[in-house]
Amino acid sequence: MPITTFVFDAYGTLLDVNAAARAAASEPAFARLGPIWQDVATTWRNKQLEYSWLRAITQAHTDFWTVTQDALDWALEANDLDGDEALRQRLLDLYRELDAYPEAPDVLSKLKSAGKSTAILSNGSPDMLDAAVSAAGLGSLLDDVLSVETVGVYKPDARVYGMVEARFGANPSQVLFVSSNGWDVAGAAAFGFQTIWINRAGLPVDRMPGRPAHIAADLTAVLETAGV
């Protein structure tokens, strides 16, 4: 079946999750962050994902904004920056308006011009996603923004990917799912979606039953797969 629906993860795929720490580190008020912003950003992201998986496994769901704050608090303490409330608040404010990757608007625009359905499927809570999509200027390029809060569990639970079927009425084989997270691609592939793993860091493929159909360095590969 031809691909009719193009679904993107948000954080790390369309939106640069390192942008908040990078931007704060450039501000004179947060000079302490300057030399270690990359460590903070990496630790923050890793803990954010770890907490989402642990909450899914233990059935202790809470919204992704709470998870994001908890992960930041851990990352700040791990880097001896805990207690700096101004820095904490600045990082959280910046996280709500992350930069899109440079190629993202053009890729989404060309898909829409070709008559394809486009959407985000994200762990993010609705208010986070609304703010991020608006700040990145992507709203007019998306048919929908789907949040796991609808089903109350985080990816890679199959119920999350099932939201795409429910919303678009598409057979899984008609969906191309795009993510920079190998574990997310594994979950989507196991569900039956066509997949592209945006592997910007050149990492090995995860040893999971679901494997990426395509691997690319950036989002422009989506257009080739779409024939656009």
Secondary structure, DSSP 8 states (H G I E B T S, - for coil): ----EEEE-TBTTTB-TTHHHHHHHTSGGGGGGGGGHHHHHHHHHHHHHHHHHHHHHTT----HHHHHHHHHHHHHHHTT-TT-HHHHHHHHHHHTT--B-TTHHHHHHHHHHTT-EEEEEESS-HHHHHHHHHHHT-GGG-SEEEEGGGTTS-TTSHHHHHHHHHHH---GGGEEEEES-HHHHHHHHHHT-EEEEE-TT------SSS--SEEESSTTHHHHHHT-
